[in-house]
Amino acid sequence: MSSGSYGSGSGGSASLERLRGRLTVPVLAYGGILMAVMQTAVVPLLPDLPRLTGSSAATVSWTVTATLLAGAVLTPVLGRAGDMYGKKRVLLLALSVMTSGSVLCALTSDIRVLIAARALQGAAAAVVPLSISILRDVLPPERTVSAVALMSSTVGIGAALGLPLAALIVEYADWHTMFWVSAALGAVGVALAWWAVDESAVRQPGRFDTLGALGLATMLVCLLLAVSQGGEWGWTSGPVITLFAGFVLVLALWWWQQLRAERPLVDLRLAVRPRVALPHLTALVVGFSFYANSLVTAQLVQAPPGTGYGLGLSIVGAGLCLLPSGVLMLFLSPVSARISTARGPRVTLALGAVVIAFGYAIRILDSRHLWVIILGGAIVSAGTALAYSALPTLILDAVPAAQTGSASGVNVLMRTIGQAVCSAAVAAILVHHTSRAGGLPLPSLDGYLLSFAMAGAVALAGCAMALAIPGSGEPEKGGRLSRRRAGRGRAADKLLEGAGES
């Protein structure tokens, strides 16, 4: 009887372990989607937040800027911490901080507390690079490329799904409800990650580079604050010039310090190699070209018909226009993985950039009919799915296993910087191309078309960068990444055999 009970328990335990293994990728992908939802959830609230919080529109804009700054600073820092102290541990920390920020947002109507809480939500930006690093360490080689492709695409999927979801909640419920929903989703994410995700055994021990982290934080705050606020403060104003000068000075000092640190936050000697540097630069360019689509589409379709091009849609209708893009990105992630396996991630990245440019060409040809707007936006998202899925594969194949968290964090950081620069560039174009409708100055169609042309040209530059990446990173009989992981697997098997014999 005891033997039967034991066998039953053992079988149940094995089944539970298999279930956890099957859920690892979906749970991590859920966290990535949740991160993107957190970033976009506040967008439908922006027009009403000044009235709801008794503050100015300029102050309310910090609910977006604070999340951007915090995410940019924390992404490489938490990635490095994951390499040192355990990626699952740091992943749970990032999800918990994000959830705490959501609770704080739900409890307050004070704009100062709301901005601080949104900064806490920015910790979620580290979820994607940490998850990609975990997938590299715990999955067998044949599943890694497709899992990483899905994980990287969650950024676009979450953005496309989050906006209409948030708009529906804001339209039909109290605005605090949106943050209570995001807090509940975050709590579910923490619980699922704790249960389904295994801790990676790959570590890079050593002392944490606190000075390097402070330098990086200062440098990024100077850069992103200048870029995001330059349009409002004036690009030639004293504060903006001071911030840019501070960025250059701190960058020089930080670079010098990183080259001399025993355990640097970012291994610059590795980062400047073409196989690492070019994917990072391409990530910045793709982030720039992708973001123009999300940034402009909602504004364009909500413009009043009196502009001659606007469709007068509500924020809910505008959000629903992005849904096909999110669904397409979800279904394209396995396709991009197959292309990377067959032709190499460099080809997938270049192809993605060309598809993005083609999508913007359609937007330039016709931005007056809803179905064409949705089609063009979906094609841009398709190209983004291809490009985003290839970038982490290129990085993972070019860096040591113990540095994947840090390197993936830097790659995601470059996307964020690209998005911030795109936001500033599009704002500058639209400010200088306006027409009057109903007595109000609104962006003209020429301004939108110029924004599309700029984003398409940047995407083509990204294609050239992708093709310049050294081809040695492409898969050869399973790829260098697969051979390294197989080597680690054989070494682990030998250790286990030795432990069993002893």
LUMLUM-406559 format. One record per residue: z, y, x of N, C-alpha, C in turn; residue number from 1. Coordinates in steps of 0.05 Angstrom, whole numbers. Example, Ala and Ser with C-alpha at 12.3 -4.5 7.8 and 13.67 -1.06 7.14 Angstrom:
2
   n_up n_north n_east  ca_up ca_north ca_east   c_up c_north c_east num
    156    -114    264    156      -90     246    156     -66    264   1
    142     -45    257    143      -21     273    157       1    258   2
This chain:
502
   n_up n_north n_east  ca_up ca_north ca_east   c_up c_north c_east num
      0     -24     16      0        0       0      0      25     17   1
     17      25     38     18       48      55     -8      51     71   2
    -20      28     78    -46       29      92    -67      41     74   3
    -68      33     48    -87       44      30    -83      74     26   4
    -58      82     24    -52      110      21    -61     126     46   5
    -56     113     69    -64      127      93    -95     131     94   6
   -109     109     87   -138      110      88   -149     131     69   7
   -137     132     45   -145      152      26   -141     180     36   8
   -117     184     48   -111      211      58   -130     218     81   9
   -136     198     98   -154      204     121   -182     211    111  10
   -191     196     90   -218      202      79   -218     229     66  11
   -196     236     52   -195      263      40   -195     285     60  12
   -181     280     83   -180      300     104   -208     303    117  13
   -222     281    120   -249      283     132   -268     298    113  14
   -265     292     87   -282      307      68   -276     336     68  15
   -251     343     71   -243      371      72   -254     385     96  16
   -254     371    119   -265      382     143   -295     386    141  17
   -308     367    128   -337      371     125   -343     394    107  18
   -327     398     86   -330      421      68   -326     447     83  19
   -306     448    100   -301      472     116   -324     478    134  20
   -335     457    146   -358      460     164   -382     471    149  21
   -387     461    125   -410      471     109   -406     499    100  22
   -381     508     96   -376      535      86   -374     556    108  23
   -374     548    133   -370      568     154   -391     590    153  24
   -417     582    151   -438      602     151   -437     619    126  25
   -435     607    101   -433      624      77   -409     643     77  26
   -386     634     88   -363      651      88   -367     675    107  27
   -378     670    130   -383      692     149   -404     711    138  28
   -425     700    125   -445      717     112   -433     734     90  29
   -414     723     75   -400      738      55   -386     762     67  30
   -373     757     90   -360      779     104   -379     801    113  31
   -403     793    122   -423      813     130   -434     829    107  32
   -439     815     84   -447      830      60   -425     849     51  33
   -401     839     52   -378      856      44   -376     881     61  34
   -381     878     87   -381      901     105   -401     923     96  35
   -426     914     90   -446      932      81   -440     945     54  36
   -428     929     36   -420      940      10   -399     962     14  37
   -380     958     33   -360      978      38   -372    1005     47  38
   -393    1002     63   -406     1027      74   -420    1042     53  39
   -432    1028     33   -448     1042      13   -433    1048    -13  40
   -409    1036    -17   -395     1038     -42   -389    1067    -50  41
   -385    1084    -31   -377     1112     -37   -401    1129    -45  42
   -425    1120    -39   -449     1137     -43   -452    1147    -72  43
   -449    1130    -92   -452     1140    -120   -430    1160   -127  44
   -408    1161   -113   -386     1179    -119   -390    1207   -107  45
   -407    1209    -87   -409     1234     -72   -414    1259    -89  46
   -432    1258   -109   -436     1282    -125   -411    1291   -141  47
   -394    1272   -149   -371     1278    -166   -345    1281   -151  48
   -344    1272   -126   -318     1273    -111   -307    1301   -107  49
   -323    1321   -103   -311     1348    -101   -295    1355   -126  50
   -305    1349   -149   -291     1354    -174   -266    1336   -177  51
   -270    1311   -170   -248     1291    -174   -225    1295   -155  52
   -231    1306   -132   -210     1309    -112   -202    1339   -107  53
   -216    1357   -120   -210     1386    -116   -216    1395    -88  54
   -238    1386    -77   -246     1393     -49   -275    1402    -49  55
   -284    1411    -26   -311     1421     -23   -330    1398    -17  56
   -356    1402    -21   -376     1382     -15   -376    1375     15  57
   -372    1396     32   -371     1391      61   -348    1373     68  58
   -325    1377     56   -302     1360      61   -307    1331     52  59
   -319    1328     28   -325     1302      17   -344    1286     35  60
   -362    1300     49   -381     1286      66   -367    1270     88  61
   -342    1277     94   -327     1263     114   -319    1235    105  62
   -320    1229     79   -315     1202      71   -337    1183     81  63
   -360    1193     87   -382     1177      99   -380    1179    129  64
   -376    1203    140   -375     1207     169   -351    1192    181  65
   -328    1191    168   -305     1178     180   -310    1148    182  66
   -323    1136    163   -329     1107     164   -349    1102    187  67
   -369    1119    189   -389     1116     210   -376    1118    238  68
   -359    1138    242   -346     1142     268   -328    1119    275  69
   -311    1111    256   -292     1089     261   -307    1063    267  70
   -328    1058    251   -343     1033     256   -357    1033    283  71
   -368    1056    291   -382     1058     317   -362    1053    340  72
   -338    1064    338   -318     1062     359   -307    1034    360  73
   -301    1023    336   -287      997     336   -305     973    340  74
   -330     975    335   -348      952     338   -348     941    366  75
   -354     956    387   -353      944     414   -325     938    423  76
   -305     954    415   -278      949     423   -267     923    412  77
   -272     918    386   -263      893     374   -279     869    383  78
   -305     874    389   -321      853     401   -310     844    427  79
   -302     862    444   -290      855     470   -263     841    466  80
   -247     852    447   -221      839     442   -225     810    432  81
   -246     806    416   -252      779     407   -258     760    430  82
   -274     770    450   -280      754     473   -255     746    488  83
   -235     763    488   -210      759     504   -189     744    489  84
   -184     751    464   -161      740     449   -167     721    427  85
   -193     716    421   -200      698     400   -216     712    378  86
   -240     703    373   -258      717     355   -249     715    326  87
   -239     691    318   -230      689     291   -206     707    286  88
   -188     708    305   -164      725     303   -172     754    298  89
   -190     764    314   -199      792     312   -215     796    287  90
   -231     776    279   -246      778     254   -227     781    230  91
   -206     765    229   -186      768     208   -172     795    208  92
   -168     806    232   -156      832     235   -175     853    223  93
   -201     852    230   -220      871     220   -222     870    189  94
   -223     846    178   -225      843     149   -199     853    136  95
   -176     849    148   -151      858     137   -149     888    137  96
   -157     901    159   -156      930     161   -175     942    140  97
   -199     930    137   -218      939     117   -206     937     89  98
   -193     915     83   -181      911      56   -158     931     52  99
   -142     936     72   -120      955      70   -132     983     64 100
   -154     990     77   -167     1016      71   -176    1018     43 101
   -186     996     32   -195      996       4   -171    1000    -15 102
   -149     987    -10   -125      991     -26   -116    1020    -25 103
   -116    1031     -2   -107     1059       2   -126    1078    -13 104
   -152    1072    -13   -171     1088     -28   -166    1087    -58 105
   -159    1063    -67   -154     1059     -96   -128    1073   -105 106
   -110    1078    -87    -84     1089     -95    -82    1120    -93 107
   -103    1132    -82   -101     1161     -77   -124    1177    -90 108
   -118    1202    -96   -139     1222    -103   -138    1246    -84 109
   -122    1243    -63   -120     1264     -42   -143    1259    -22 110
   -160    1279    -18   -184     1276      -2   -177    1270     27 111
   -154    1280     37   -146     1275      65   -139    1245     68 112
   -124    1234     49   -117     1206      51   -141    1189     47 113
   -159    1198     29   -184     1183      24   -201    1181     49 114
   -203    1203     63   -219     1202      88   -207    1183    109 115
   -180    1184    111   -166     1166     130   -170    1137    122 116
   -169    1132     95   -173     1105      86   -201    1095     90 117
   -220    1113     87   -248     1106      93   -252    1099    122 118
   -237    1113    140   -239     1106     168   -228    1078    173 119
   -207    1070    159   -198     1042     161   -219    1022    152 120
   -234    1029    131   -255     1012     122   -277    1008    143 121
   -279    1028    161   -299     1026     182   -295    1003    201 122
   -270     992    202   -265      969     219   -283     945    212 123
   -293     945    187   -310      923     178   -336     921    194 124
   -344     943    207   -369      943     222   -369     921    244 125
   -345     913    253   -343      893     274   -347     864    264 126
   -348     861    237   -349      834     225   -374     820    234 127
   -397     833    233   -423      820     239   -424     811    268 128
   -419     828    288   -421      817     316   -400     795    321 129
   -376     798    310   -356      777     315   -366     750    302 130
   -377     752    278   -387      728     264   -409     715    280 131
   -428     731    290   -450      720     306   -439     706    330 132
   -419     717    343   -407      704     367   -394     677    359 133
   -380     677    337   -368      652     327   -389     631    322 134
   -411     639    309   -432      620     303   -444     608    328 135
   -447     624    348   -457      613     374   -439     592    385 136
   -413     596    382   -394      579     395   -388     553    380 137
   -389     554    353   -380      531     337   -402     515    325 138
   -426     525    323   -448      510     310   -464     494    330 139
   -476     472    321   -495      458     338   -520     474    342 140
   -534     470    364   -557      487     371   -578     489    349 141
   -583     466    335   -605      467     315   -599     484    291 142
   -573     492    287   -566      509     264   -562     538    272 143
   -561     543    298   -552      570     306   -572     592    299 144
   -598     587    305   -618      609     301   -619     617    271 145
   -620     597    253   -621      604     225   -596     618    215 146
   -572     608    225   -547      620     217   -545     649    227 147
   -553     654    251   -552      681     263   -571     699    248 148
   -595     689    240   -614      705     225   -602     713    198 149
   -589     695    184   -577      702     159   -554     722    163 150
   -538     718    184   -515      736     189   -525     764    195 151
   -546     766    210   -556      793     217   -569     807    193 152
   -580     791    175   -593      803     152   -574     813    131 153
   -548     804    133   -529      811     112   -525     842    111 154
   -530     856    133   -527      885     133   -545     897    112 155
   -571     890    112   -589      900      92   -584     889     64 156
   -577     863     62   -572      851      36   -548     865     23 157
   -527     869     38   -503      882      26   -509     911     18 158
   -525     925     34   -531      953      26   -547     954      1 159
   -566     935     -3   -583      935     -26   -567     926    -51 160
   -548     909    -48   -532      899     -70   -509     918    -77 161
   -498     931    -56   -474      947     -60   -478     972    -75 162
   -501     985    -71   -506     1010     -85   -507    1007   -115 163
   -523     989   -126   -524      986    -155   -497     976   -167 164
   -483     959   -152   -457      949    -161   -437     972   -163 165
   -436     988   -142   -418     1011    -142   -426    1031   -164 166
   -452    1035   -167   -461     1055    -188   -453    1045   -216 167
   -455    1020   -221   -448     1009    -248   -418    1013   -253 168
   -401    1008   -232   -373     1011    -235   -366    1041   -240 169
   -378    1058   -224   -372     1087    -227   -381    1097   -254 170
   -404    1086   -264   -415     1096    -290   -397    1088   -313 171
   -385    1064   -312   -371     1054    -336   -341    1050   -333 172
   -330    1058   -310   -301     1054    -306   -290    1078   -289 173
   -264    1079   -287   -251     1099    -270   -260    1095   -241 174
   -264    1116   -226   -274     1114    -199   -256    1098   -180 175
   -230    1098   -186   -212     1082    -169   -218    1052   -172 176
   -229    1044   -195   -234     1016    -200   -253    1004   -179 177
   -272    1020   -170   -290     1011    -149   -275    1002   -124 178
   -255    1017   -116   -240     1010     -92   -222     986    -98 179
   -211     983   -123   -195      960    -129   -213     935   -127 180
   -237     937   -137   -256      914    -135   -262     907   -106 181
   -267     927    -90   -273      922     -62   -249     911    -47 182
   -224     919    -55   -200      908     -43   -197     878    -50 183
   -203     872    -76   -201      844     -84   -222     827    -69 184
   -246     837    -67   -267      823     -52   -259     819    -23 185
   -246     840    -11   -237      838      16   -215     817     20 186
   -196     816      1   -175      796       2   -186     768      1 187
   -206     764    -16   -219      738     -17   -233     731      9 188
   -245     751     22   -258      747      47   -238     739     69 189
   -215     752     70   -194      745      89   -185     716     85 190
   -180     708     60   -170      681      54   -191     660     62 191
   -216     665     54   -237      646      60   -242     643     90 192
   -242     666    105   -246      664     134   -223     649    147 193
   -199     654    138   -175      640     150   -178     610    146 194
   -188     602    122   -189      573     116   -214     559    127 195
   -237     572    126   -262      558     132   -272     562    160 196
   -263     582    175   -275      588     201   -257     577    223 197
   -268     562    241   -253      552     264   -252     573    286 198
   -230     573    301   -228      591     324   -245     581    347 199
   -259     599    360   -276      592     382   -258     587    407 200
   -265     567    422   -250      561     447   -261     577    471 201
   -283     591    467   -295      606     489   -280     633    492 202
   -269     638    515   -253      662     520   -261     674    547 203
   -255     699    550   -258      712     576   -231     727    581 204
   -212     713    593   -185      724     596   -185     748    616 205
   -164     763    614   -161      786     632   -147     809    617 206
   -143     831    630   -130      854     618   -151     870    602 207
   -142     880    579   -160      896     563   -164     923    576 208
   -189     932    577   -196      958     590   -190     981    571 209
   -165     989    570   -156     1010     552   -170    1037    559 210
   -172    1043    585   -185     1068     593   -214    1068    585 211
   -227    1046    588   -255     1044     580   -259    1047    550 212
   -240    1036    535   -241     1038     505   -237    1067    497 213
   -218    1081    509   -214     1109     503   -238    1127    510 214
   -250    1121    533   -273     1135     541   -297    1131    522 215
   -301    1106    514   -322     1100     495   -318    1113    469 216
   -293    1113    459   -286     1126     434   -292    1156    435 217
   -283    1169    456   -288     1198     459   -318    1204    460 218
   -332    1188    475   -361     1192     478   -375    1189    451 219
   -369    1169    437   -383     1164     411   -375    1185    390 220
   -350    1193    390   -342     1214     371   -357    1240    376 221
   -360    1247    402   -375     1271     409   -404    1269    399 222
   -417    1246    405   -445     1243     399   -449    1242    368 223
   -435    1224    355   -440     1220     326   -431    1244    309 224
   -410    1257    318   -401     1281     303   -422    1303    306 225
   -433    1307    330   -454     1327     333   -479    1321    317 226
   -487    1295    317   -511     1287     303   -507    1289    273 227
   -484    1280    263   -480     1279     234   -474    1306    222 228
   -462    1325    238   -455     1351     227   -473    1373    237 229
   -493    1367    254   -509     1387     266   -525    1403    245 230
   -535    1390    224   -549     1404     203   -532    1424    188 231
   -507    1418    184   -489     1435     169   -478    1457    187 232
   -470    1450    211   -458     1470     229   -478    1487    243 233
   -503    1477    246   -524     1491     261   -527    1478    288 234
   -552    1470    294   -557     1455     319   -552    1471    344 235
   -553    1498    341   -548     1515     365   -520    1528    364 236
   -504    1519    345   -477     1530     343   -459    1521    366 237
   -438    1536    371   -420     1530     393   -407    1502    391 238
   -397    1494    367   -385     1467     366   -404    1445    371 239
   -429    1447    361   -448     1425     366   -456    1424    395 240
   -462    1447    407   -469     1447     436   -446    1436    452 241
   -421    1444    446   -398     1434     460   -395    1403    458 242
   -400    1393    434   -398     1364     429   -420    1349    446 243
   -444    1359    446   -465     1346     462   -458    1347    492 244
   -449    1370    501   -441     1373     529   -418    1353    535 245
   -399    1352    517   -376     1333     521   -386    1304    522 246
   -406    1297    505   -417     1270     506   -429    1264    533 247
   -445    1282    544   -458     1277     570   -437    1274    592 248
   -416    1292    592   -396     1291     612   -380    1265    611 249
   -371    1258    587   -355     1234     583   -371    1209    589 250
   -397    1209    582   -414     1187     588   -416    1182    618 251
   -419    1204    634   -420     1201     663   -394    1189    674 252
   -372    1200    665   -346     1190     674   -341    1161    666 253
   -348    1155    641   -343     1128     631   -361    1108    646 254
   -385    1116    651   -403     1098     666   -392    1092    694 255
   -382    1113    707   -370     1110     734   -346    1091    732 256
   -329    1095    712   -305     1079     709   -312    1050    703 257
   -332    1045    686   -339     1017     679   -350    1002    703 258
   -365    1015    720   -376     1001     743   -354     993    763 259
   -331    1007    762   -309     1001     781   -286     985    769 260
   -287     981    743   -265      966     730   -268     936    736 261
   -245     923    740   -245      894     745   -255     879    721 262
   -246     885    697   -255      873     673   -264     895    653 263
   -288     905    657   -297      928     641   -301     921    611 264
   -298     941    595   -303      938     566   -332     929    561 265
   -351     941    575   -379      934     574   -389     929    602 266
   -400     906    606   -411      899     633   -438     913    636 267
   -437     937    649   -461      953     651   -482     941    669 268
   -473     925    689   -493      912     707   -509     892    691 269
   -497     879    672   -511      861     655   -527     876    634 270
   -516     898    623   -528      913     602   -554     927    610 271
   -557     934    636   -581      948     644   -604     929    651 272
   -599     903    651   -621      885     656   -641     886    633 273
   -667     884    638   -686      888     617   -682     869    593 274
   -674     844    598   -670      825     576   -647     833    557 275
   -630     850    567   -607      860     550   -612     889    541 276
   -621     906    560   -625      934     553   -647     939    533 277
   -669     925    535   -691      929     516   -684     921    487 278
   -671     898    483   -662      892     456   -642     913    445 279
   -625     924    462   -607      945     453   -622     970    445 280
   -642     978    461   -658     1002     454   -674     997    429 281
   -685     973    426   -700      966     402   -682     966    378 282
   -657     958    380   -638      959     358   -635     987    348 283
   -633    1006    367   -630     1034     360   -654    1044    344 284
   -678    1036    354   -703     1045     341   -706    1032    313 285
   -700    1007    311   -703      993     285   -682    1004    265 286
   -658    1009    275   -638     1022     258   -647    1048    247 287
   -660    1064    264   -671     1090     256   -692    1086    234 288
   -712    1069    240   -734     1066     221   -726    1053    195 289
   -707    1034    196   -698     1021     171   -683    1041    153 290
   -667    1058    165   -648     1074     149   -662    1095    132 291
   -686    1104    141   -700     1124     126   -707    1114     98 292
   -713    1089     96   -720     1077      70   -696    1079     50 293
   -673    1070     59   -649     1071      42   -641    1100     35 294
   -644    1117     55   -635     1145      53   -652    1161     33 295
   -678    1156     34   -697     1173      19   -704    1162     -8 296
   -705    1136    -11   -714     1124     -36   -697    1133    -60 297
   -671    1132    -57   -653     1139     -80   -657    1168    -87 298
   -660    1186    -67   -664     1214     -73   -690    1219    -87 299
   -711    1205    -78   -738     1210     -89   -740    1202   -118 300
   -730    1178   -125   -733     1169    -153   -714    1183   -172 301
   -692    1196   -161   -674     1211    -178   -683    1240   -182 302
   -702    1249   -166   -712     1277    -169   -723    1281   -197 303
   -719    1305   -209   -728     1310    -236   -759    1310   -237 304
   -770    1303   -260   -799     1302    -263   -812    1330   -258 305
   -797    1351   -261   -808     1378    -257   -817    1383   -228 306
   -808    1366   -209   -817     1369    -182   -846    1361   -178 307
   -857    1346   -198   -884     1336    -195   -886    1308   -185 308
   -864    1298   -173   -865     1271    -163   -840    1255   -172 309
   -818    1268   -179   -793     1254    -186   -796    1238   -211 310
   -779    1217   -213   -779     1200    -237   -755    1204   -254 311
   -735    1220   -245   -712     1227    -261   -694    1203   -267 312
   -693    1183   -250   -676     1160    -254   -646    1167   -250 313
   -629    1152   -263   -600     1155    -258   -593    1141   -232 314
   -568    1145   -223   -559     1132    -198   -560    1102   -201 315
   -554    1092   -226   -555     1063    -230   -584    1053   -228 316
   -603    1068   -240   -631     1061    -238   -641    1062   -209 317
   -632    1082   -194   -640     1084    -166   -630    1061   -150 318
   -605    1053   -156   -593     1030    -142   -608    1004   -148 319
   -616    1001   -173   -631      977    -180   -658     975   -167 320
   -669     998   -159   -694      998    -144   -692     984   -117 321
   -667     983   -107   -663      971     -81   -657     941    -83 322
   -652     931   -107   -645      903    -110   -666     884   -100 323
   -692     888   -106   -713      870     -96   -713     868    -65 324
   -706     891    -52   -705      891     -23   -683     872    -13 325
   -659     873    -26   -637      856     -17   -643     826    -22 326
   -655     820    -44   -663      792     -50   -683     782    -30 327
   -703     799    -24   -724      791      -5   -712     786     23 328
   -693     803     31   -681      799      57   -666     772     58 329
   -653     765     36   -638      740      35   -657     716     39 330
   -680     716     25   -699      694      27   -715     694     53 331
   -717     717     66   -733      718      91   -717     709    115 332
   -691     708    114   -676      701     138   -683     673    149 333
   -686     652    132   -695      627     144   -724     628    154 334
   -741     644    142   -768      647     151   -768     659    179 335
   -752     680    183   -751      693     209   -740     673    230 336
   -722     656    222   -711      636     241   -733     617    250 337
   -750     608    231   -772      590     238   -792     603    257 338
   -798     629    252   -816      643     270   -804     645    297 339
   -778     651    299   -765      654     325   -765     627    340 340
   -761     605    325   -761      579     338   -789     571    348 341
   -809     578    332   -837      571     339   -849     589    360 342
   -844     616    357   -858      635     374   -840     651    393 343
   -814     649    388   -795      664     404   -785     689    389 344
   -760     697    393   -749      720     379   -763     746    386 345
   -774     748    410   -788      773     417   -812     778    398 346
   -827     757    391   -850      759     373   -840     766    345 347
   -818     754    337   -806      760     310   -798     789    309 348
   -786     800    330   -777      827     330   -801     846    329 349
   -822     841    345   -846      858     344   -860     857    317 350
   -861     833    305   -873      830     279   -857     846    258 351
   -831     844    259   -814      859     241   -819     889    242 352
   -822     899    267   -827      928     270   -854     936    258 353
   -875     919    261   -901      925     250   -900     924    219 354
   -885     905    208   -882      904     179   -868     929    168 355
   -848     938    182   -834      963     174   -854     986    173 356
   -870     989    194   -890     1010     195   -910    1008    171 357
   -918     983    165   -937      978     143   -924     987    116 358
   -898     981    113   -885      989      88   -884    1019     85 359
   -880    1034    107   -880     1063     106   -909    1073    101 360
   -929    1059    110   -957     1067     105   -962    1066     74 361
   -951    1046     61   -954     1044      32   -939    1067     19 362
   -916    1074     29   -900     1096      17   -915    1122     20 363
   -929    1126     42   -945     1150      46   -969    1152     27 364
   -982    1129     23  -1005     1128       5   -998    1135    -24 365
   -975    1125    -33   -967     1130     -61   -937    1129    -63 366
   -925    1152    -69   -896     1153     -74   -890    1166   -101 367
   -909    1162   -120   -905     1173    -147   -901    1151   -168 368
   -910    1127   -163   -908     1106    -183   -885    1087   -175 369
   -868    1080   -194   -844     1065    -188   -850    1038   -175 370
   -870    1024   -185   -875      997    -174   -885     999   -145 371
   -899    1020   -138   -908     1023    -110   -885    1030    -93 372
   -867    1047   -103   -843     1054     -88   -826    1030    -82 373
   -822    1013   -102   -806      988     -99   -820     969    -79 374
   -847     967    -82   -862      949     -64   -860     959    -35 375
   -865     985    -31   -863      995      -3   -835     991      9 376
   -815     997     -7   -787      994       2   -781     965      8 377
   -791     946     -8   -786      918      -4   -800     908     22 378
   -824     919     28   -837      911      53   -822     922     77 379
   -812     946     75   -795      957      97   -771     939    101 380
   -759     930     80   -735      912      82   -743     885     93 381
   -767     876     86   -776      850      97   -779     852    128 382
   -791     874    137   -793      878     166   -766     880    179 383
   -747     894    165   -720      897     176   -707     869    179 384
   -710     852    159   -699      825     160   -709     810    184 385
   -735     812    189   -747      798     212   -735     809    238 386
   -734     836    240   -725      848     265   -695     843    270 387
   -679     847    249   -650      844     252   -642     815    258 388
   -658     796    248   -651      768     254   -658     760    282 389
   -678     774    294   -686      767     321   -668     780    342 390
   -657     804    337   -642      818     357   -618     803    367 391
   -600     792    350   -577      777     362   -585     752    377 392
   -607     739    369   -617      716     383   -625     723    412 393
   -638     746    415   -646      756     441   -621     761    458 394
   -601     774    446   -577      780     461   -562     755    469 395
   -559     736    450   -544      712     456   -557     696    478 396
   -583     697    479   -598      682     500   -597     695    527 397
   -588     720    528   -589      735     553   -562     741    566 398
   -540     734    552   -513      741     562   -496     715    564 399
   -476     714    581   -458      691     583   -443     688    556 400
   -435     663    551   -421      657     526   -396     673    523 401
   -382     678    545   -356      692     543   -359     722    538 402
   -384     733    537   -388      761     532   -404     766    507 403
   -407     746    490   -424      749     466   -412     769    446 404
   -385     770    443   -373      789     425   -378     817    433 405
   -374     823    458   -378      850     468   -408     858    467 406
   -426     841    476   -454      847     476   -465     850    448 407
   -457     832    429   -466      835     401   -455     861    389 408
   -430     868    396   -419      893     386   -435     917    395 409
   -443     917    420   -459      940     430   -486     941    416 410
   -498     917    410   -523      917     396   -521     929    368 411
   -499     921    354   -495      933     327   -489     963    329 412
   -474     970    350   -469      999     355   -495    1015    358 413
   -514    1003    372   -540     1017     375   -554    1021    349 414
   -552    1001    331   -563     1005     304   -550    1028    290 415
   -523    1029    292   -508     1051     279   -517    1078    290 416
   -520    1081    316   -529     1106     327   -557    1113    317 417
   -574    1093    316   -601     1098     305   -600    1108    276 418
   -583    1096    260   -580     1105     232   -569    1134    231 419
   -550    1141    248   -539     1168     248   -560    1188    256 420
   -576    1182    276   -597     1200     285   -618    1203    263 421
   -625    1181    250   -644     1181     228   -635    1200    206 422
   -609    1197    199   -598     1214     177   -601    1243    184 423
   -595    1250    209   -597     1278     217   -627    1287    217 424
   -644    1270    227   -673     1277     228   -685    1281    200 425
   -679    1262    182   -689     1264     155   -678    1289    141 426
   -652    1295    145   -640     1319     133   -654    1344    143 427
   -660    1345    169   -673     1368     180   -701    1372    168 428
   -715    1350    164   -742     1352     153   -741    1361    124 429
   -723    1350    108   -722     1357      80   -712    1385     75 430
   -695    1395     93   -685     1423      91   -708    1442     94 431
   -727    1435    112   -749     1454     118   -774    1449    101 432
   -772    1430     82   -794     1425      64   -783    1423     36 433
   -781    1446     23   -769     1447      -4   -788    1460    -24 434
   -784    1454    -49   -798     1468     -71   -778    1473    -93 435
   -784    1490   -112   -765     1497    -133   -772    1482   -158 436
   -752    1470   -171   -755     1456    -196   -731    1462   -214 437
   -736    1474   -237   -714     1482    -254   -696    1503   -242 438
   -708    1520   -224   -693     1541    -211   -677    1532   -187 439
   -679    1507   -180   -663     1496    -157   -682    1488   -134 440
   -674    1493   -109   -690     1484     -87   -686    1454    -82 441
   -707    1439    -83   -706     1410     -79   -727    1402    -58 442
   -722    1379    -44   -741     1370     -24   -769    1367    -37 443
   -789    1375    -22   -817     1371     -32   -827    1343    -25 444
   -848    1335    -38   -860     1309     -32   -870    1308     -4 445
   -880    1331      7   -889     1331      34   -867    1325     54 446
   -842    1334     47   -819     1328      64   -814    1298     65 447
   -815    1285     42   -810     1256      41   -832    1241     56 448
   -857    1250     52   -879     1236      66   -877    1239     96 449
   -869    1263    105   -865     1267     133   -843    1249    144 450
   -822    1246    128   -800     1228     136   -810    1199    139 451
   -827    1190    121   -838     1163     122   -856    1161    147 452
   -872    1181    152   -889     1180     176   -873    1178    201 453
   -852    1194    203   -834     1193     226   -822    1165    230 454
   -812    1154    208   -799     1127     210   -819    1106    218 455
   -844    1108    207   -864     1088     214   -872    1090    243 456
   -875    1115    253   -882     1118     281   -860    1107    300 457
   -835    1112    292   -813     1101     308   -813    1070    307 458
   -820    1059    284   -822     1030     282   -843    1018    301 459
   -866    1032    303   -887     1023     321   -878    1025    350 460
   -862    1046    357   -850     1048     384   -832    1024    389 461
   -817    1015    368   -800      992     370   -816     967    375 462
   -840     964    363   -857      942     369   -865     940    398 463
   -872     964    410   -879      964     438   -855     956    455 464
   -831     966    448   -807      958     463   -803     928    462 465
   -806     917    438   -801      888     434   -820     872    452 466
   -846     880    453   -865      865     469   -860     868    499 467
   -845     889    506   -839      893     535   -815     876    544 468
   -800     864    525   -777      848     533   -787     824    549 469
   -775     818    572   -784      795     588   -785     769    572 470
   -807     754    575   -811      730     559   -794     707    566 471
   -779     709    588   -762      686     596   -741     680    576 472
   -735     699    557   -715      694     537   -725     678    514 473
   -751     671    513   -762      656     490   -755     627    493 474
   -753     612    471   -745      584     472   -764     567    488 475
   -753     549    504   -769      530     519   -755     503    516 476
   -767     485    500   -755      459     496   -726     462    486 477
   -723     478    466   -696      481     455   -683     507    464 478
   -695     520    484   -685      547     492   -662     545    511 479
   -659     567    527   -638      568     547   -611     570    533 480
   -610     583    510   -585      584     495   -576     556    487 481
   -596     539    478   -589      512     469   -580     496    493 482
   -594     499    516   -586      483     539   -559     490    549 483
   -552     517    548   -525      525     557   -504     513    539 484
   -509     514    512   -489      504     494   -487     474    496 485
   -510     460    501   -509      431     504   -493     424    529 486
   -496     441    550   -481      436     574   -451     439    569 487
   -444     460    553   -415      464     547   -405     440    530 488
   -423     430    512   -415      407     496   -409     382    512 489
   -427     377    532   -423      354     550   -397     357    566 490
   -392     382    575   -367      386     590   -343     382    573 491
   -344     391    548   -322      387     530   -318     357    524 492
   -340     342    521   -337      314     516   -323     300    539 493
   -330     308    564   -318      296     587   -288     302    588 494
   -280     326    581   -252      333     580   -237     317    559 495
   -250     313    536   -237      296     515   -234     267    524 496
   -255     257    537   -253      230     547   -231     226    567 497
   -229     247    585   -207      245     605   -180     247    592 498
   -178     263    571   -152      265     557   -145     239    543 499
   -166     226    532   -161      201     518   -152     179    537 500
   -165     178    561   -157      158     581   -129     162    592 501
   -122     188    595    -95      193     605    -74     187    583 502
